[in-house]
Amino acid sequence: MGIACGIVGLPNVGKSTLFNALTSNEAEAANYPFCTIDPNIGIVRVPDPRLTKLVEVYQTDSEVPTMVEFVDIAGLVKGASKGEGLGNQFLANIRQCDAIAHVVRCFEDENVVHVHGGVDPIHDIEIIETELIFKDVESVAKRMQTLHKMVRANDKDAIEEHTLFGQLEAHLDSGKPSRSFQCDDKGRAAIKALQLLTDKPVMYVANTNEEGVQNGNRFVDAVRARAAEEGAVVIPICAKIEAEISQLEASDRELFLADLGMEEAGLDRAIRQAYQLLGLITYFTAGKKECRAWTVRKGSTAPQAAGVIHTDFEKGFIRAEVMSYGDWDRLGSEQSVKDAGLYRVEGKEYIVKDGDIMYFRFNV
């Protein structure tokens, strides 16, 4: 189960610099609007020290981490939903994404142009969200037009769905995102099928300077306050520093981070947050041939987890042999876990936990 995260923001907020650091690609980044004229796509591994240790202990031949796809589009501007700037033509690229990373400028620098002349992160957030809402209003209106013919034919389901989208349209028109619209599970499924931009979970990436990362500033504080109102998360980073870190060897990165007083790179937090934002967890399969991290939704059963490997595993599921990563790490080996009586056999009702190390038995 791969996940994709779209990167949005105004021009010159550091989106492409962030993308470059995330992927170590060279998406063009420059000090003028509309530098990114094509969507950039990069696949990034989810940093997980647990997988690294499993590989070391099992002396495995192959390591396969979980991955996140990041999609960077041209900076959006006021009027983007009506075709202003270049960002509008790329909104379709993030419609397929599972979550959105909204990059917000939280630093002052006279050498870096701000598209609106001054740094005001809340104003910037509102511009982007408004444009995404406008685009969603278009999508909802199109769906209602399609339903209208069926409504005239007195189709019960179409009438119900048309009413739902009429209520959602009013919600969007009031300036509120789709994700804050309240409805039942059936309605939520119908809305999800439209892949609305404001229905996706959001994390705010506050791009600031070194001082702002370490101690915060009034811009970061303003974004935190806004995010708290929405139940969203904020990750302060310094894109410039992250770009430098991405160019270092692994051994040098730790020293560089230590000199800055940081335990880990900000982008590692951002990648993990994109993963957690969707309620996903990781389980592992481990052995000499391969150690691999697998992505499942929180609350998945053992057969559902097996199905991520292959659908035949889910159909023919017999049982799962399970040990927790915490027990394995504490005791030092698989055999020690077994000797301690902590190696378990679980059936079809077992709910997978983050960090489980699993082996599946199944009928072909």
N, C-alpha and C positions, 0 to 999 in steps of 0.2 A: 504494500500500500504506500505509494509515493504521495507526497503532498506538495502543493505549489503555493507560493506566496508572492503576490504582486506588490511591487514597490511603487508608491505614488507620492506626489509632492509637487510643490511649485518648482519652476526652474531655479537653478543655482542654490538649492538647499543641501546639496551633497549626495543626491541619489546615485549618480553614476560613480562617484568616488566610493560610496558605500558598496555598490555592486562589485566594483573592481576588487575591493578588499575581501568581500565575501567569496568571490569566485577565482580571484587571482587572474581574472581576464582583463582585457584592456578595452573596456567600453570607453568611448571618448568622453572625457570630462574637461570642461573648459569654462572660462569666466564670461559666458554669454548665454542668453536664453536659447532653447531649442537645439542645444548641442546634440542630444540624442535624437536621431531621426529614424531609427529602426529599433524595435523592441530587442533588448538584450536578454538572453536566457542562459542561466547557469545552474548547474547541479552541484549541491554542496552537501558534504557528509554531516550528519548530526554528531557533534563531538560527544563521545561517551567513554570515559576512562574505564568503565566496566568491561567493555568489549576489548580494549587494549590489554587489560590484565588477563582476560580469558585466553587471548591469543598467545600471550607470553607463557602462561602455565601449561596450556595444552600443546604448545609448540606447533601450532596449526600451520597447515600449508597455505591456507587462504583466509583472508579477513574480509567480511562483507558488512559494511555499516548501513544504517538507515540513511535516507537521503531526503533533502528538501530542494525543490526547484524554485529559484527566484527569477521573477520576470520584471525587468526594469523598462519602463516606457518613458517617452518624452514628458517633460514637465508640463503639468496642467496649469492653465491660466483661467482667469475669470472669463466666462463665455465659452469654455471648452465644450460644454454639452451642445452648443449651437455651432460648433465648428471652428471657434477661435483657436489660434495656435496649432500645434501639431499633436498634442496629447489626445485629442478627441478620437482621431483615427486609430489609436492604439488601445482604446478602452476595451475593445473586444478581446484583446490579449489577456487582460486580467479578469475578464468575466469568467474564464475557465478556472481561475485560481480558487483555492480553498480559504485563504486568509489574505489580509492586506497589511503591509508594513507602511505606515504613513510617516515619511521622513519630514521633520520640521526643523527649520533653522533656529538655533538657540544661541547664536553668537554674533557679535558685532565685528565687522572687519571692513574698513573703508576700501580695501583692495578687492573685495568680492561684491559684485553688484547684487542688490536685492531688487527683484522684479517690481516691487511696489514701493521702493525707495526707503524703506525702514524696516527694522526687525520687529515683528509683532506676531509671535507664534499662534496666538488664538485667532487672530484675523486670518492668518494663513490656513489654519485648520478649517475654519468656517468656509473659506473660498472653495477648498477642495471638496469638502463634504457637500456643499451646495451643488457643485457641478455633478457630483456622483448622484445626488438625489434627483436632479433634473433628468439625468440619463435614465434613471430607474422609472421616473414618471412616464417617459416615452415607452419603456418596455411594458409597463402595466397597461397603458392606454392601448397599445397594440393587442395585448392579450384580451382586453375587454371587447375590442372590435371583433376579434375572432369569436368570442363567446356570444356576441350579440345575436348572431344568426340562430344559434342553438337555443338561446333564451326565447326568441320569437316562436321557436318550434315547441316551446314549453318543456324543454329538457330540464328535469329536476336538478341534476348535478350541475349543469351549466348555470342555472339560476343561482344556486348556492355559491358557486365559484365567482360569478359576476358580482354578487353582493359583497363577497370577501374582498375582491380587488377594488371595488368602489370604496370600501372602508380604508383599504391600504392606500389608495390614491389620495384620499383626504388627509391621511396621516403624513404622507410624503409632502403634500402641498403645504402642510403646517411647518415644514422644515425639519422633520424628524426622520431619522434613518429607518429602513425596514427592520433592522435587527431589534428595534425597540417596540415594534408593533406586537400587540398581544392577540393571540388566537389559539385555537386548539391544535392538536397534532395533525389533523387532516388538513387544516388550513396552512399550517407551517410547511407541510410537504408540498402543497400546491405552489406556495411562494418560492420554496427552494428550487423547484423545477425551472423557474424563470432565471435563476442565477443572477439575481439582482446584486449590484455592486455594494449597496449599503446594507445588504443582508449578511455580509461576510464579517467574521470577527476581525477586530482591528488592534494592532499594537502601534503605539506612537514611538518612533525612534527619534529622540531629541539629539540632533547633531549639534554639539557644542565644542568648546575649546578644552584644553587640558585642565584648566582651572575648573571649568564647569563640570567635567566628569568627576573630578575628585571632591569638589565642595559644593557643587550645584550653583545656580545663579537664578536671577529673577525670571528669566525666560523658561528655564527648566521647571521652576516651581509653578509657573502659570500652566504649563502643559500637564504637570502632575495633578493640579487642581481640576482641570478640565477632564482628565482621564478618570479621576475619582468619581466624578458625577456620572460618568457613563459606565463605570465598572470595567474600564479598560486598563491596560498596563502601559508603563513608560519605561523605555530603556535608554538612558543617557549614554551616548558614545561620542568619541571624537573621530570623525571619519578620516581625518588626516593621520592621526596616530594609528588607527586600524589599518590604513594603507601601508604604513611603514612596517607594522607587525607582520602583515601578510607576506612581505618580501623576505622575512628572516627565516633561517633554519629553525627547526623545532627547539633545539637546545638553546639557541640565542633568544628565542621568544620569551622563555621563562625569566632570563636575566633582565631583558628589556622591561617586562611587566613588573618585575620586582623593583626595578629602579623607579618606576612610576607609582609604586604602591598599589598595584592592581594584582588580584589573584588570578584573573583570567581575562582574556580579550573580551571586549564588549560585544563583538560579533558572535562569539560563542554563546553568550547569553541570548542574543537576538535569535540565533538559529534554534536554540532549545525552546525559546518562548513561542516561536512560530509553530513548533511541534506540539507543545503543550496547549496552545491556544485552542486547538481543535479537539482536546480531550483524548489525546493519543498516548499510548504507553508502549514500552519496549519489552519484548521477551527475547531470549537467546536460545540458539541451538549451538552446541559446542562439542568439538572432537578434534582429532588429529587432522582430519581431512579439511574441515572448515569450521570456523567460528563466525556466526552470523547474527546480526540484530534484525528482528522482525517488528513491524509496526502493526498494532491492533488498536481498536477503540476501547477505551476504558469500559469495563463491564462485559467484555467479550468472554464467551465460554471457551473451554478447551477445544471442542470441535471447530468453532469459528476460527480460533487461532491456528489450528492445523490447516484449515482451508486457505489461509494466506499463503502457505507453502505450496499447496496443490489442492484443487477441488476434490480430488480422489481421497485425500487424507481426511477431509471433513465427512464425505459420504460413507467411508468405511471405518470411521473412528471406532476404536475399541477402548483405549485408555491412554492416559498421558503419565509419564514418569517425570516428576517435578522436584526440583530443589530451588530454594531461593538463593539469589546471588549473595545476599547478606550472610547466610549460613556458609556457603561455599567459600567466600572471601575470608570469613572469620576462622574457619577450620582448615583451609588451605588446599583441599583437594576434594574431588568427587567421592573417593573412597572414604575419606574422613566423615563426610556428610552421611554416607550410608552407615558407617560404624556408629554414628551418634543417633541413628534412628530418625534422621530428619529428611531422608529421601523418601518421597511419597508417591503413591499410585492414586491418580485422580480420574474420575469418570466424566460423563457428559455434562454434568451440572456444574463442574468446577469453573469458577470465575478467575481468569488469568490476572495475576498481579504484576506490576511493573518490576522488572528484574528477574522474573522467573527464568530458570534454565530448564528447558523442556525437551523430552524425547517422546515421539508419538508412535503408538502401535495401532495398526489399521489393517483391514482386509482390502485387498485389491478388487 
